[in-house]
Amino acid sequence: MKNIETLINSLEDFPTLPTIYSKLLDLLADTHTTAQDLADFISNDPSAATKILKTVNSPIYGLQGTIDTMSEAISHVGFNEVKNLVMALSVIDLFSKMDSIENFNIVDFWKHSIAVGVISKLLGQQLGIKHADSYYLAGILHDIGKMFFLRSFSDEYAQVMNAAIYDQRSVSDVEQQLFGMTHLEAGGLIAEKWQLPENIRQTIQNHNDGKQDGRYNEQIACIHLADKIANILELGVPTLYIVSRPDPGLWEFLKVEQGLIESLYPKIMEAYQSSVRISLT
């Protein structure tokens, strides 16, 4: 088992917030900042601006007409939504070029994360959940703790993946045995390091069971369910991995009607494929 102090020290070397996002937070903290100020700032990064506009125009939002400018994007989806898109796209860009290891393909990892973001976003919309503007980001970041292990302990993490597949164990169980810490806990520490909102940190730490402090929570439950659906649909997930079913209590808690997921399937696939093209190219 790895020494916890070694793990924490390695976490201190984990990348800081993407520069564009940290500067955006500074702008948002200024009460004099206008929508046009934000639009101008984001537009100064052509790559980020292009991806954000493509995402806002994608099936995940289903807006009528075409959004051509960053000002229009902010007007239609709001400050928080655009801020979260900046973070999601920046993190994918930051980590998607890392080297893969045996039984852990970095592109497949991000495809799965995108799938969870897309499905949780669509579920939130379909279920009429208020204040669901962070669901896409929470889905994208739900397994960010795995990036810590991959970056800092790639050889050992290959052992984790091998044991999870060939011994048919959960990844978290093997992580706990080898590191004394799971990717859920590591992800929570990364969220603290990045000073992400508390609801995002709680989702990262608790998405495996959909609960916070033993009780169901709408955002955590949605990301938990989206994660399971993405696994069942094999979106970025090798077929060798164990695929467990969602907690039955979640369906009732979220008031998911029978047949809802099946009816959403075409929209899920369209939005997922579009988001992968935008985020990973």
TORSE-407348 format. One record per residue: x, y, z of N, C-alpha, C in turn; residue in three letters; residue number from 1. Coordinates in pm, whole numbers, plus 50000, padded with zeros to 5 digits. Layout:
TORSE-407348
SITE    nxx    nyy    nzz   caxx   cayy   cazz    cxx    cyy    czz  resn  resi
SITE      X      Y      Z      X      Y      Z      X      Y      Z   ALA   NUM
...
***
This chain:
TORSE-407348
SITE    nxx    nyy    nzz   caxx   cayy   cazz    cxx    cyy    czz  resn  resi
SITE  50084  49880  50000  50000  50000  50000  50088  50125  50000   MET     1
SITE  50050  50222  49920  50124  50347  49915  50109  50425  50045   LYS     2
SITE  50214  50498  50082  50208  50585  50197  50118  50705  50164   ASN     3
SITE  50024  50734  50254  49929  50843  50229  50002  50976  50211   ILE     4
SITE  50109  50997  50287  50185  51122  50275  50243  51136  50134   GLU     5
SITE  50291  51023  50079  50343  51024  49942  50233  51064  49844   THR     6
SITE  50113  51011  49865  50001  51043  49778  49966  51191  49786   LEU     7
SITE  49960  51243  49907  49923  51384  49925  50029  51474  49862   ILE     8
SITE  50156  51440  49881  50263  51520  49820  50253  51518  49668   ASN     9
SITE  50218  51402  49613  50201  51392  49468  50084  51477  49421   SER    10
SITE  49980  51483  49504  49862  51562  49470  49896  51711  49464   LEU    11
SITE  49992  51753  49548  50034  51893  49546  50096  51931  49413   GLU    12
SITE  50153  51831  49343  50214  51856  49212  50113  51845  49098   ASP    13
SITE  49987  51812  49132  49884  51798  49029  49859  51935  48967   PHE    14
SITE  49831  51940  48836  49812  52070  48769  49709  52158  48839   PRO    15
SITE  49733  52287  48835  49638  52384  48889  49525  52405  48789   THR    16
SITE  49431  52488  48826  49319  52519  48737  49369  52570  48603   LEU    17
SITE  49303  52531  48493  49338  52589  48363  49334  52741  48371   PRO    18
SITE  49433  52806  48311  49447  52951  48322  49322  53026  48279   THR    19
SITE  49264  52986  48167  49147  53058  48116  49032  53053  48217   ILE    20
SITE  49020  52940  48288  48910  52927  48385  48937  53012  48509   TYR    21
SITE  49060  53011  48559  49091  53090  48678  49075  53239  48650   SER    22
SITE  49114  53283  48530  49095  53424  48494  48947  53458  48478   LYS    23
SITE  48871  53361  48426  48727  53381  48412  48662  53397  48549   LEU    24
SITE  48707  53319  48647  48654  53332  48783  48682  53470  48840   LEU    25
SITE  48802  53521  48812  48837  53656  48858  48742  53759  48798   ASP    26
SITE  48712  53743  48670  48619  53835  48604  48480  53827  48667   LEU    27
SITE  48435  53705  48693  48301  53686  48749  48292  53740  48892   LEU    28
SITE  48406  53742  48961  48408  53793  49098  48396  53945  49103   ALA    29
SITE  48423  54010  48990  48413  54156  48981  48269  54194  48949   ASP    30
SITE  48206  54266  49040  48065  54301  49023  48041  54394  48903   THR    31
SITE  48146  54454  48851  48131  54544  48737  48142  54471  48603   HIS    32
SITE  48173  54341  48607  48188  54264  48483  48053  54248  48414   THR    33
SITE  48051  54274  48285  47928  54259  48206  47936  54134  48119   THR    34
SITE  47823  54098  48061  47821  53984  47970  47915  54007  47853   ALA    35
SITE  47923  54130  47807  48012  54161  47695  48158  54145  47736   GLN    36
SITE  48191  54182  47860  48329  54162  47909  48366  54014  47904   ASP    37
SITE  48275  53928  47950  48300  53784  47946  48314  53734  47804   LEU    38
SITE  48225  53781  47718  48228  53740  47578  48360  53780  47514   ALA    39
SITE  48404  53901  47541  48531  53949  47483  48648  53867  47534   ASP    40
SITE  48647  53837  47665  48757  53760  47723  48766  53621  47661   PHE    41
SITE  48654  53550  47654  48655  53415  47598  48691  53418  47450   ILE    42
SITE  48644  53519  47380  48671  53529  47236  48819  53551  47207   SER    43
SITE  48893  53598  47307  49038  53616  47288  49112  53483  47279   ASN    44
SITE  49044  53374  47317  49099  53240  47301  49017  53171  47192   ASP    45
SITE  49062  53182  47066  48980  53132  46954  48943  52985  46966   PRO    46
SITE  49036  52902  47016  49008  52760  47028  48894  52735  47126   SER    47
SITE  48903  52797  47244  48798  52780  47345  48665  52836  47296   ALA    48
SITE  48671  52953  47234  48548  53016  47185  48478  52930  47081   ALA    49
SITE  48557  52874  46990  48500  52789  46885  48432  52666  46944   THR    50
SITE  48500  52602  47040  48442  52481  47101  48316  52513  47181   LYS    51
SITE  48316  52626  47249  48198  52664  47327  48080  52691  47234   ILE    52
SITE  48103  52765  47127  47994  52793  47032  47942  52665  46968   LEU    53
SITE  48033  52575  46933  47990  52447  46875  47907  52367  46976   LYS    54
SITE  47948  52370  47102  47875  52296  47205  47736  52355  47228   THR    55
SITE  47730  52488  47236  47600  52554  47256  47506  52527  47139   VAL    56
SITE  47562  52513  47019  47481  52483  46900  47456  52334  46880   ASN    57
SITE  47508  52251  46970  47498  52106  46953  47366  52053  47008   SER    58
SITE  47336  51925  46982  47210  51865  47029  47192  51865  47180   PRO    59
SITE  47300  51880  47255  47286  51876  47401  47200  51991  47452   ILE    60
SITE  47200  52103  47381  47117  52217  47420  46987  52224  47341   TYR    61
SITE  46991  52179  47217  46870  52176  47136  46808  52312  47113   GLY    62
SITE  46892  52416  47101  46840  52551  47080  46786  52568  46939   LEU    63
SITE  46687  52654  46925  46633  52687  46794  46722  52792  46729   GLN    64
SITE  46756  52773  46604  46842  52869  46536  46988  52847  46570   GLY    65
SITE  47073  52931  46514  47218  52918  46532  47270  53033  46617   THR    66
SITE  47354  52999  46714  47421  53099  46798  47555  53129  46734   ILE    67
SITE  47576  53255  46693  47695  53291  46616  47804  53359  46698   ASP    68
SITE  47768  53420  46810  47866  53496  46886  47866  53453  47032   THR    69
SITE  47975  53484  47101  47984  53449  47242  47881  53526  47324   MET    70
SITE  47853  53649  47286  47750  53727  47356  47615  53658  47348   SER    71
SITE  47582  53607  47231  47456  53534  47214  47455  53407  47299   GLU    72
SITE  47569  53338  47303  47579  53215  47382  47551  53244  47529   ALA    73
SITE  47613  53349  47582  47593  53386  47722  47449  53426  47747   ILE    74
SITE  47391  53498  47651  47252  53542  47663  47155  53423  47667   SER    75
SITE  47183  53321  47586  47091  53208  47576  47108  53106  47688   HIS    76
SITE  47230  53076  47728  47249  52970  47829  47295  53021  47965   VAL    77
SITE  47339  53147  47972  47373  53207  48100  47520  53202  48137   GLY    78
SITE  47558  53289  48234  47696  53298  48282  47747  53163  48330   PHE    79
SITE  47672  53101  48422  47719  52978  48486  47741  52866  48386   ASN    80
SITE  47649  52854  48292  47661  52747  48192  47788  52765  48109   GLU    81
SITE  47814  52888  48065  47934  52915  47985  48060  52894  48069   VAL    82
SITE  48056  52939  48194  48171  52918  48284  48201  52769  48298   LYS    83
SITE  48097  52689  48319  48115  52544  48334  48165  52479  48206   ASN    84
SITE  48120  52529  48092  48169  52477  47964  48318  52507  47947   LEU    85
SITE  48359  52627  47986  48501  52663  47979  48583  52566  48062   VAL    86
SITE  48537  52536  48184  48609  52444  48271  48612  52304  48212   MET    87
SITE  48497  52254  48167  48490  52118  48114  48582  52101  47994   ALA    88
SITE  48573  52192  47900  48653  52182  47777  48802  52200  47806   LEU    89
SITE  48834  52288  47902  48975  52312  47937  49038  52189  48003   SER    90
SITE  48962  52124  48091  49015  52005  48160  49036  51891  48061   VAL    91
SITE  48940  51872  47970  48957  51769  47868  49081  51797  47784   ILE    92
SITE  49098  51922  47745  49214  51960  47665  49344  51938  47741   ASP    93
SITE  49341  51963  47872  49461  51951  47955  49506  51806  47972   LEU    94
SITE  49411  51713  47985  49445  51576  48020  49426  51473  47909   PHE    95
SITE  49364  51511  47799  49333  51411  47696  49454  51368  47613   SER    96
SITE  49567  51437  47631  49688  51400  47556  49783  51314  47639   LYS    97
SITE  49741  51276  47758  49826  51190  47842  49842  51053  47778   MET    98
SITE  49948  50984  47818  49973  50850  47764  49875  50750  47825   ASP    99
SITE  49830  50657  47743  49746  50548  47791  49835  50443  47859   SER   100
SITE  49773  50356  47938  49844  50243  47996  49763  50117  47963   ILE   101
SITE  49816  50002  48000  49747  49877  47972  49607  49878  48034   GLU   102
SITE  49507  49849  47952  49367  49843  47994  49311  49977  48042   ASN   103
SITE  49377  50086  48005  49325  50220  48036  49362  50312  47921   PHE   104
SITE  49269  50328  47828  49292  50414  47712  49242  50554  47743   ASN   105
SITE  49329  50652  47729  49295  50788  47770  49180  50847  47688   ILE   106
SITE  49174  50814  47560  49065  50866  47476  48932  50803  47520   VAL   107
SITE  48934  50672  47547  48813  50606  47594  48767  50662  47729   ASP   108
SITE  48865  50695  47814  48831  50755  47943  48752  50884  47923   PHE   109
SITE  48802  50970  47834  48733  51097  47814  48603  51081  47737   TRP   110
SITE  48596  50982  47651  48468  50953  47585  48363  50915  47690   LYS   111
SITE  48404  50832  47785  48311  50793  47891  48271  50914  47975   HIS   112
SITE  48368  50997  48011  48338  51116  48092  48242  51209  48018   SER   113
SITE  48265  51226  47888  48174  51308  47807  48035  51247  47804   ILE   114
SITE  48029  51114  47791  47899  51046  47790  47823  51072  47920   ALA   115
SITE  47893  51063  48033  47828  51086  48162  47780  51231  48172   VAL   116
SITE  47862  51325  48123  47820  51465  48122  47696  51487  48038   GLY   117
SITE  47696  51430  47918  47583  51445  47826  47456  51383  47885   VAL   118
SITE  47466  51260  47933  47348  51190  47983  47291  51260  48106   ILE   119
SITE  47379  51303  48197  47330  51371  48318  47263  51503  48282   SER   120
SITE  47319  51574  48184  47258  51699  48138  47119  51674  48080   LYS   121
SITE  47108  51575  47993  46980  51544  47931  46879  51493  48033   LEU   122
SITE  46926  51414  48130  46836  51367  48236  46782  51484  48317   LEU   123
SITE  46872  51575  48353  46830  51693  48429  46724  51772  48356   GLY   124
SITE  46745  51790  48225  46647  51863  48144  46514  51788  48139   GLN   125
SITE  46521  51658  48113  46400  51577  48095  46320  51566  48224   GLN   126
SITE  46390  51561  48338  46322  51545  48466  46278  51678  48526   LEU   127
SITE  46310  51788  48454  46268  51920  48500  46338  51965  48627   GLY   128
SITE  46461  51919  48646  46537  51957  48766  46587  52100  48753   ILE   129
SITE  46558  52181  48853  46603  52320  48851  46751  52328  48889   LYS   130
SITE  46815  52433  48842  46956  52458  48875  47045  52340  48836   HIS   131
SITE  47023  52288  48716  47102  52174  48667  47214  52219  48575   ALA   132
SITE  47255  52347  48585  47355  52398  48492  47494  52344  48518   ASP   133
SITE  47515  52276  48631  47647  52219  48658  47654  52069  48628   SER   134
SITE  47545  52010  48578  47542  51866  48559  47642  51818  48454   TYR   135
SITE  47655  51893  48346  47750  51852  48241  47892  51853  48297   TYR   136
SITE  47930  51960  48366  48064  51968  48424  48085  51859  48528   LEU   137
SITE  47986  51836  48613  47999  51731  48715  48020  51595  48651   ALA   138
SITE  47950  51569  48541  47968  51443  48470  48107  51431  48410   GLY   139
SITE  48154  51539  48351  48288  51540  48291  48395  51511  48396   ILE   140
SITE  48377  51566  48516  48480  51557  48620  48460  51440  48717   LEU   141
SITE  48356  51358  48697  48322  51261  48802  48436  51164  48833   HIS   142
SITE  48520  51133  48736  48632  51040  48758  48768  51108  48750   ASP   143
SITE  48773  51238  48776  48899  51312  48760  49008  51256  48851   ILE   144
SITE  48970  51191  48961  49069  51130  49050  49154  51025  48981   GLY   145
SITE  49099  50961  48879  49176  50861  48804  49293  50927  48731   LYS   146
SITE  49277  51054  48694  49386  51125  48626  49503  51147  48721   MET   147
SITE  49473  51161  48850  49580  51174  48949  49663  51047  48955   PHE   148
SITE  49597  50932  48967  49670  50805  48974  49744  50777  48844   PHE   149
SITE  49681  50805  48732  49744  50780  48602  49867  50868  48585   LEU   150
SITE  49857  50992  48627  49967  51087  48609  50083  51059  48705   ARG   151
SITE  50052  51025  48829  50155  51013  48932  50205  50870  48955   SER   152
SITE  50120  50771  48927  50155  50631  48956  50108  50541  48842   PHE   153
SITE  50155  50569  48723  50101  50499  48604  50127  50348  48609   SER   154
SITE  50245  50306  48654  50275  50162  48659  50183  50090  48757   ASP   155
SITE  50167  50150  48875  50080  50089  48975  49934  50091  48929   GLU   156
SITE  49898  50196  48855  49758  50204  48813  49727  50101  48704   TYR   157
SITE  49828  50064  48629  49809  49955  48533  49776  49826  48608   ALA   158
SITE  49838  49807  48724  49807  49690  48807  49661  49695  48856   GLN   159
SITE  49616  49816  48890  49477  49833  48933  49381  49791  48822   VAL   160
SITE  49408  49839  48701  49320  49807  48588  49320  49657  48559   MET   161
SITE  49437  49598  48564  49447  49453  48537  49368  49373  48641   ASN   162
SITE  49385  49409  48768  49314  49337  48874  49163  49356  48862   ALA   163
SITE  49122  49478  48829  48978  49506  48816  48915  49421  48706   ALA   164
SITE  48989  49405  48596  48935  49330  48482  48946  49179  48503   ILE   165
SITE  49065  49134  48536  49088  48989  48537  49041  48922  48666   TYR   166
SITE  49033  48998  48776  48980  48941  48900  48834  48979  48921   ASP   167
SITE  48778  49054  48824  48637  49097  48830  48606  49167  48964   GLN   168
SITE  48688  49270  48992  48669  49351  49112  48640  49495  49071   ARG   169
SITE  48583  49570  49161  48561  49711  49129  48693  49786  49135   SER   170
SITE  48706  49887  49050  48828  49968  49047  48854  50030  49184   VAL   171
SITE  48749  50079  49249  48766  50144  49380  48822  50049  49484   SER   172
SITE  48776  49924  49483  48827  49826  49580  48976  49801  49561   ASP   173
SITE  49019  49790  49435  49161  49765  49408  49243  49888  49443   VAL   174
SITE  49192  50006  49410  49263  50130  49446  49282  50138  49597   GLU   175
SITE  49178  50108  49672  49186  50114  49818  49292  50019  49870   GLN   176
SITE  49299  49900  49813  49396  49801  49857  49539  49845  49824   GLN   177
SITE  49559  49900  49704  49694  49933  49660  49741  50068  49710   LEU   178
SITE  49650  50167  49713  49690  50303  49747  49640  50350  49883   PHE   179
SITE  49541  50279  49939  49481  50329  50062  49392  50448  50038   GLY   180
SITE  49356  50469  49913  49273  50583  49873  49209  50548  49739   MET   181
SITE  49086  50590  49718  49019  50564  49590  49021  50689  49502   THR   182
SITE  48985  50670  49374  48979  50786  49285  48869  50882  49328   HIS   183
SITE  48772  50835  49403  48666  50923  49455  48726  51022  49555   LEU   184
SITE  48807  50970  49647  48871  51056  49747  48973  51149  49681   GLU   185
SITE  49052  51093  49589  49151  51176  49518  49081  51286  49440   ALA   186
SITE  48969  51252  49376  48894  51352  49301  48840  51463  49390   GLY   187
SITE  48795  51425  49510  48748  51527  49604  48859  51622  49645   GLY   188
SITE  48980  51568  49664  49095  51653  49700  49133  51745  49584   LEU   189
SITE  49122  51694  49461  49149  51778  49343  49047  51891  49337   ILE   190
SITE  48921  51859  49363  48816  51962  49362  48845  52070  49466   ALA   191
SITE  48897  52028  49583  48936  52126  49685  49054  52210  49637   GLU   192
SITE  49153  52145  49577  49271  52215  49526  49231  52320  49423   LYS   193
SITE  49134  52283  49339  49087  52374  49233  48980  52470  49283   TRP   194
SITE  48941  52456  49410  48837  52541  49470  48708  52539  49389   GLN   195
SITE  48669  52418  49349  48544  52401  49276  48426  52412  49374   LEU   196
SITE  48307  52441  49322  48190  52450  49410  48169  52321  49489   PRO   197
SITE  48112  52336  49607  48093  52221  49696  48007  52112  49633   GLU   198
SITE  47907  52151  49554  47822  52048  49494  47898  51963  49392   ASN   199
SITE  47997  52022  49326  48081  51946  49233  48170  51850  49311   ILE   200
SITE  48230  51900  49419  48318  51814  49501  48240  51696  49558   ARG   201
SITE  48122  51723  49610  48042  51615  49668  48003  51512  49562   GLN   202
SITE  47974  51559  49441  47937  51466  49333  48055  51377  49297   THR   203
SITE  48174  51436  49285  48293  51358  49253  48318  51251  49361   ILE   204
SITE  48302  51289  49486  48332  51198  49597  48226  51089  49617   GLN   205
SITE  48103  51118  49577  47993  51028  49614  47916  50969  49497   ASN   206
SITE  47964  50988  49374  47882  50943  49260  47868  50791  49252   HIS   207
SITE  47954  50718  49321  47944  50571  49313  47815  50516  49373   ASN   208
SITE  47760  50585  49474  47635  50535  49532  47519  50633  49520   ASP   209
SITE  47545  50752  49467  47437  50848  49442  47386  50920  49564   GLY   210
SITE  47457  50906  49677  47409  50965  49802  47513  51058  49863   LYS   211
SITE  47464  51151  49944  47551  51236  50024  47507  51222  50169   GLN   212
SITE  47600  51181  50255  47568  51158  50397  47451  51061  50413   ASP   213
SITE  47450  50957  50327  47348  50853  50338  47214  50886  50278   GLY   214
SITE  47200  51006  50222  47072  51046  50162  47091  51075  50014   ARG   215
SITE  46986  51045  49938  46992  51075  49795  47001  51226  49773   TYR   216
SITE  47073  51263  49670  47092  51403  49632  47070  51410  49481   ASN   217
SITE  46992  51507  49433  46953  51509  49292  47072  51506  49196   GLU   218
SITE  47169  51596  49218  47282  51601  49125  47365  51474  49132   GLN   219
SITE  47397  51430  49253  47479  51309  49268  47406  51189  49211   ILE   220
SITE  47276  51181  49236  47196  51070  49184  47193  51070  49032   ALA   221
SITE  47181  51188  48972  47178  51198  48826  47311  51154  48765   CYS   222
SITE  47421  51196  48825  47552  51157  48771  47574  51007  48793   ILE   223
SITE  47531  50954  48907  47540  50809  48932  47463  50733  48825   HIS   224
SITE  47341  50774  48799  47258  50706  48700  47318  50721  48560   LEU   225
SITE  47367  50841  48528  47429  50865  48397  47552  50778  48378   ALA   226
SITE  47630  50761  48485  47750  50677  48480  47712  50532  48448   ASP   227
SITE  47608  50483  48514  47564  50345  48491  47510  50328  48349   LYS   228
SITE  47433  50427  48302  47378  50420  48167  47490  50420  48064   ILE   229
SITE  47590  50507  48084  47705  50512  47992  47779  50379  47991   ALA   230
SITE  47791  50316  48107  47855  50184  48114  47775  50079  48039   ASN   231
SITE  47644  50078  48061  47558  49979  47995  47562  49997  47844   ILE   232
SITE  47567  50123  47798  47573  50152  47654  47715  50136  47597   LEU   233
SITE  47812  50106  47688  47952  50086  47650  48009  50209  47578   GLU   234
SITE  47979  50326  47633  48030  50450  47576  48165  50482  47642   LEU   235
SITE  48271  50448  47572  48406  50468  47623  48448  50365  47725   GLY   236
SITE  48371  50258  47742  48401  50158  47845  48428  50023  47779   VAL   237
SITE  48546  49962  47803  48571  49828  47748  48470  49728  47802   PRO   238
SITE  48431  49632  47721  48331  49533  47762  48382  49442  47874   THR   239
SITE  48514  49442  47899  48569  49355  48004  48539  49406  48145   LEU   240
SITE  48508  49536  48158  48484  49591  48291  48352  49540  48349   TYR   241
SITE  48349  49530  48482  48224  49497  48550  48126  49613  48530   ILE   242
SITE  48005  49582  48492  47902  49685  48476  47790  49654  48575   VAL   243
SITE  47784  49731  48684  47680  49710  48784  47557  49793  48750   SER   244
SITE  47444  49747  48797  47317  49816  48771  47301  49935  48866   ARG   245
SITE  47223  50035  48825  47199  50150  48914  47124  50108  49039   PRO   246
SITE  47144  50182  49145  47071  50162  49269  46921  50174  49239   ASP   247
SITE  46842  50070  49266  46698  50074  49234  46626  50193  49297   PRO   248
SITE  46671  50235  49416  46605  50346  49484  46616  50478  49410   GLY   249
SITE  46718  50488  49323  46737  50613  49249  46624  50640  49152   LEU   250
SITE  46572  50536  49089  46466  50555  48990  46346  50624  49055   TRP   251
SITE  46311  50577  49175  46197  50635  49246  46229  50776  49295   GLU   252
SITE  46351  50794  49350  46390  50925  49402  46387  51032  49293   PHE   253
SITE  46439  50998  49175  46443  51093  49063  46313  51097  48983   LEU   254
SITE  46219  51007  49019  46090  51000  48948  46111  50972  48798   LYS   255
SITE  46199  50875  48772  46225  50836  48633  46115  50739  48590   VAL   256
SITE  46036  50780  48493  45926  50696  48447  45977  50583  48359   GLU   257
SITE  45905  50473  48361  45942  50358  48279  45945  50398  48131   GLN   258
SITE  46051  50360  48063  46064  50390  47921  46133  50521  47890   GLY   259
SITE  46163  50602  47995  46226  50733  47970  46363  50718  47907   LEU   260
SITE  46445  50629  47961  46582  50614  47911  46579  50564  47766   ILE   261
SITE  46491  50469  47738  46480  50418  47601  46439  50530  47505   GLU   262
SITE  46346  50615  47549  46301  50724  47462  46410  50829  47441   SER   263
SITE  46500  50842  47540  46609  50939  47529  46727  50887  47448   LEU   264
SITE  46730  50756  47422  46848  50695  47360  46893  50765  47231   TYR   265
SITE  46804  50794  47134  46852  50862  47012  46916  50998  47041   PRO   266
SITE  46855  51073  47134  46910  51205  47167  47043  51191  47240   LYS   267
SITE  47052  51091  47328  47179  51066  47398  47290  51039  47299   ILE   268
SITE  47266  50951  47204  47370  50914  47109  47408  51031  47018   MET   269
SITE  47309  51108  46976  47338  51223  46890  47421  51327  46964   GLU   270
SITE  47380  51358  47088  47452  51458  47168  47591  51408  47206   ALA   271
SITE  47601  51279  47239  47730  51220  47276  47828  51226  47160   TYR   272
SITE  47786  51181  47043  47875  51180  46926  47918  51321  46889   GLN   273
SITE  47826  51416  46898  47859  51555  46869  47960  51609  46970   SER   274
SITE  47938  51582  47098  48027  51632  47203  48167  51572  47193   SER   275
SITE  48175  51445  47157  48306  51381  47138  48381  51448  47024   VAL   276
SITE  48312  51473  46914  48378  51539  46800  48430  51677  46839   ARG   277
SITE  48351  51750  46915  48390  51886  46953  48505  51885  47053   ILE   278
SITE  48495  51800  47154  48588  51805  47268  48720  51736  47242   SER   279
SITE  48722  51635  47158  48843  51554  47142  48911  51573  47007   LEU   280
SITE  48882  51685  46940  48950  51715  46813  49013  51852  46819   THR   281
***
